Amino acid sequence: MPGMILTQDSTFIIGPITKLLGYIMEGIFFVIDKIGIPNIGLAVILFTIVIYLLMMPLTIKQQKYSKLSAKMNPELQAIQAKYKNKKDNESMMAMNAETQAIYAKYGVSPSGSCLQLIIQLPIMWALYRVIYNMPAYVKSIKNAFFPLVDNMIAQAGSTEFIRGFANAGMYEKQFNNESFTGGVTTYVQNTFIDVLNKASSTEWLSIKDKFPALSGDVDQTLSLLDRYNNFLGLNIANSPSYMMKEALEAGAYGMVIAALAIPVLSAVTQWINVKLMPQQNTDSKSNDQQSAMMQSMKTMNVMMPIMSAVFCFTLPAGLGLYWVAGAVVRSIQQVIINKHIDKIDLDELIKKNEGKAKEKLEKAGIRADKLNAYASMNTKNVNSNYRSSSQKQLTQEEKDEAVRKSTEYYNKNAKPGSIAAKANMVKQYNEKNNKR
């Protein structure tokens, strides 16, 4: 795919989102450049704050779902226990109707939490792409590589030389692309900038040794990049591991501590962020699957800060700065969201949702009392203990009508692969065979 890296990400879904976020980063850098502080570290922090503020409504919705889910789960577990080991058509239909009624009561969708994550994941990946390839999205940073890149391309043997850089291997497809071999100017420039953007200090100096005529251009480019990348005395284009190695070789032990600061801060802020997240408590009634899931979540909560520190130690410090800034912003958001969620009267919210669900059913031509009656009535494989003595007795015609309408409604609204869809498939299959 031409221009996968510097010519901006053009993959499906991620590409357009990355381009949009790139415009935001370009705007932020333009503003701080105009006020005299064109700093990539500051731009990353401001960019992170803006993106997380834009995603805050999704975060609040997800947290609200988690709160309602914790209150709703005992009722869902009771339904599952009630129909345990009952696989006949009538039992599945009854369980489906009762389950759907619970979700409607609480005003949530079975895929509610997943939907929020699905929306957020491409945004987070696109955000990472923008920060990892800043020259592709911020024109001022890309321009810092000129006229060095043009003059370097004009030098005989420059392509072979730059392909020997440590990080050049990740751009091998670009070097072999027909746009590069065909000499498409923009593509060749972008490929050189991709490699130079990840080059180490030693590799930059090797350019001066190999091409003495480019010494002035190298110094000019490094001067601009150092200005952009310098954040509190650290060059955030380098990884903490590389910075620590250089500091040890130079005997600058104070820089060793500074180099370790970002990985340590990343781990600490991630840990704080995890602690602030709402935790679901397990009880003696939780099934084995739920207990295993909760144990897995606890393990992930411990591993995430450690993994964050490891990645930050080996990747450019700019990415580590983004993770630190993101964790701090999320922590502040979480404190605010927790206070907001705690003020919500869940009982009042559930009451409103019940009313909305009833109106929705009535608009679909389904009487809520008949649907509830069907959901709770006895079937041939459901224990008589579950019959409600206070439930209105229905004629067989009314029962059949309730079954028909509920089936039509949930079949229309059921998602492929859901319990509702499977139950309706079973019912339709049985009806077809009975007619034969």
N, C-alpha and C positions, 0 to 999 in steps of 0.2 A: 504494500500500500504506500504510494508516494507520500513523503512528508509525514511519516508517522510521529516523529518526535518533535523537532523544532517547528515544523510547518503546522503545528497544533494537532491535537488528537482528533481524528476524524472517524472514530469507531461509532457504531450504532448506539444511540441514546447518550453515551458518555461524551461523544464529540460535541454535540450542540450545547450540553450543559457546561462542559469545560470552556467552550468559547464564550458563553455568557459570563461565567465566573472570571474569565480572563479580562473581559471588559471592566468588571468591577475592580480587579487588581490594577489594571492600567489606569483607571480613574484615581484610585487611592495614591498610586505612585506619582501621578501627575501633580496632584495637590501638594503632597509633601515635598516634591521637587521644587515647586513654585515658592514654597515658604522656606526653602533653603536647607531641608534635611532629607535629601534623597537616600533613604536607608532601607535596604531590603528587610532587615530585621523588624523595623518599625512597621513597614508595609505589611509584613506577614501577620503581626499582632493585630493591626487594625482590620485587615482582611478577615482574619479568624473571627473577630468580634462581630463584624457586619454579617457574615454568613450564619453564625449561630443565632444571632438576633432574628434573621429572616426565617430560620427554621424553628424558632421558638413555638409558634402555634402548633406545629406537628409534635413537638416534644410534649407540650401540655396535653394534647389529645392522647398521646401514648400513655402518659402518666395517669390520666383520668381513666383510661381503659384498664390499666393495671389495678387501680384502686377498686373499680367496679368488679373486675374479674375476681379479686380476692374475696369480695362479698358474695359473688355469684357461684363460685366453685362448689361450696357445700351443697347447694341445691342441684347442681349438675351431677355431682357424685351420688346423690340420693337417687336420681333418675337412673344412672348407670347401674347402681346396685339393685334397683327394683327390676330391671329387665336383664339382669345378668344371666347369661346362658340361654336366653330366649331369642332364637334366630328366625322364628316364623314371620310371615309377612305382616300379620296383624300386630304382633308385638313391636316389630320394627317401625311400623307406621305410628303406633301409639307413642313409642319412645321419641321418634322424630318430632311429632307434634308437641310433646311436652318440652323437649329441648328447645325447639324454636320459640315456644311461648316464653321460656326463661330468658333467652337472648333478647326477645322483643321487650320483655318486662324491664330489663336493665338498659335497653337502648344501645346495645353493642352488636357488632358482627363477629362471627367466629373467626374471621380473618382480620379483625380490626387491628391488632397489634402488629401482625405481619405486614399489613398494608403500609403502616407508618415507616417500618424499617425498609421496606422495598423502595419507598419514595426517597428515604434519606441516604441509602447506600450509594446510588449513582452520584448523588451530590457530594458525598464525602470522598469518593474515588476521584471525581473531577477536581475537587479542591486540592487533593494531593498532587494531581497531574500539573496543575497550575504552579504550585509552589516548587515542585521538583524541576520544572522547565520554565523558569521565569523569563529567559530571553525570548521564548516563543510567544509570550503574551504581553510583555512590557517592552514597548519600542525603545525606550531610553536605555534599557539594559542591553538590548540587542545591538543598538548603535555603538555601544562601547567597544565592540569587537572590530569596528571599522576605523581606519583603513587596513588594519593588520590582516584581516581575513583575505581581502582582495589581493593585497601584495603577497601574501603567503601562497595563495593559489597560483599566482603567476610564477613562483619559483619552481624550477625543475626538481622533481623528486619529493615535493612537499606532501603529496598524497601518501606515498609509501612511508614517509617519515611519521606523519600523524597517525597512520594506522598502527604504528608500533606503540602508541600510548596505552597505558594500562586499561583504561575504560573504553578504548576504541572498539573492542570486541562486541560490545552491546549494540553497536551501530553498524555491524557488518552487512546487514541487509541493505542499509542505505548506501554503503559504498558500492555494493554490487547491483544496485538498482539502475535500470536503463536511463533514468533521469540524471543520475550521477555520471555514469559512463558516457552518456551522450553529451555531457557538458552543459546541462541546463543550469544557468548561472545561479538562480535563487536556491535551487536544490543543493548544489555544491556548497554554496555559502552556508546554508543551514546545517549541512552535515559537519562542516569544519567547526561551526560555532557549538554544535552539540558536543563534540569531542573536547574542544577547548574549555567549555563551561564546566566540565568534570575533571579537567587536568589538574595535577598536583603542582606545587611550587617548583619542584625539581624539573618537571616536564616543561613548565613555562620557561625556565632558565635554559633548558636544552635547545629551545627554538633559537635563542640568541647565539648559542654555540654553533648550531647547524647553519643558520642563515644570519651572519653578522649584519647584513644590510637591513634587517628587520628589527634591530635592537631598539631603535627609537620608537617604532610602532608597538613593540612588546611593552616597553616602559609606560607608554601612554595608556595602553589598554589596562595594564595591571594597576596603574594609578587610579583610574576610574572605577575598576571593579573593587579595589580595596576600599575606596570611599563608599561604594554601595553596600559592600558585604561586612564592613566593620560594625560590630554591635557590641558595645561595652568592652572594646579591646580584643574581641574575638572575630576571626574571619569565618563567618558562618557558611562559607562555601566549602570549607574543609570539615572533615569528620573529627569528632573528639579524639578518636584513636590516633589519627594522623597528627592532630595538634599536640597530643601527649607525647608522641614519638619525637616530634621536633623539639618540644620543650625539654625532654630528657637529654637529647643530644646536645642541646645548647646549655644545659645546666640551669634552665629557668624553671625552678620547681614551683614557683607561684603560678605559672601558666598551666602546670599539671593539674592543680586544684581547679583552676578556671575551666579547663577542658572537661573535667569530670562533673562540673556543676550542672550542665544541661541533662545528661543521663540521670543523675541523681534527682534533680528537680522533676524530671518527667515521671520517674517511678513514684515519687512522693505525691505529686499532684494527681496521678492516676489512682493511687490508693485512696486519697481523700475523696475523689470523685465517686469511686465504687462504694465507699462507706455512706455517702450521702444519697445514693440511689435507694428507692424503696425496696425493701427486702420482703419476700413472701415467707411467712412462717409455716413450717410443716407441723402437723399434729399426728396423733396416734391413728387418725382415720385416713390419713393419706395413703394411697396405694403405692405399690412398689415402683411403678413407672414414675410417679410424681416425686417420690423420694430420691430416685436415681437422678432425675432431672435437676432437682434442687442441689444434690451433692455435686453434680457436674458444674452447675453455676457457681458454687462456692469455690471449686477448684479453679475455674476460669478467673474468678475475681482475685485470686491469689496470684495466678500466673500472669495476668495482664500487666501489672506494674513491673514485674521482672522482665517480661518480654519487651516492654516499652523501653526500659533502660538499656537492654542489649541492642535493640535496633538503633536507638539514639546514639550509642557509642560508635557504631560502624557507619551510619549514614551521615550525610552532610548536616552540620549543626543547625542549618536553617529549618530542616524538617523536624529536628528535635525541638526547636523553638516553637514551631507550629503546634506540636503535641502538647508542650507545656502550656502555651497560650490557650489551646482548645480545652485542656483539662481545667484550667482556672476559670475560663468562661462558663463551662458546663457546671462547675461546682457552684458558682454564683447563681447561675440559672436555676440549679436544683434547689437551692435554699429558697429562692423566690417561689418556684413552682410548688414546693412542699407546703409553704405557707398558704398559697392559693388553694391547693387541693384540700388542705385541712379545714379550710373555711366552708367548703362545699357541703351542703346538707344532702348526703347520699340518699336518705329516705325520701326527701322531697324530689330529688332528681329521678329516682325510680318511679315515684308516683306519676310524674309528668310523662315519663317514657311509657308507662302502662297505658295512659290516656292516648298517646300518639299511636301506639301499637293497635289499640282498639279501633281508632279512627281509620287506620290503614287497612285493617281487615274488613271493616264495614264498607269502605270504598271499593274493595275487591269483591263485594257481595257475599261476605262470609260473616255470619253472626258469631260473635266472640263466645257467647254462652254455649252454643252448639259445638264449636270447635273445642272448647275446654271440656265439654261433656264427653266428646269423643276421645280426647286425650287421656281422660281419667277412667273411662268405662272399662269393664272387663272384656277381655278377648278370650279366645279358646285356650290360649297358653299362658294367660296372666292370672296369678293367684287371686282368688276371690277376696283376699284380705285388702286388696287395693280398691275395692268398690266403695264409693262414698255413699253412705246411706242418705245423706242430705242432697245428693245430686239429683236433678230432675230426670225422671225416666223418659226416654225417648222411644218413639215408635221405630220400627225397622226402616221405614221409608226415610225418617228424619236422620237416622244414623247413616244410611247410605248416601243421603244428600250431603251431610257434613263431611263424610269421607271423600266424596267426589270433589267438593269445592276445596277442601284443604289440600288434596292431591294436586288439583289444578294450580292452586296458588303457589305451593312450595315447588312444584315442578317448574313453574315459570320463573321463580326467583332463586331456585337452588343452583349452586355453583357446581360445575363438573367435578365429579369425584367426591362430593360431599355426602353426608349420611342421607340427606333429603333426596338427592339424586339417585343414590343406590336403592333406597326404599321404594321410590317411585318406579324404578326399573323392575324391581321384584314384583310389585303389584301389577304392573302392566303385563308382565310375562305370565303371571298366574291367571289374570283375566283372559288373556289370549288363549291359554290352554283350556280354560274352563268352557269356553265357547265352542271348542271343537267337539 
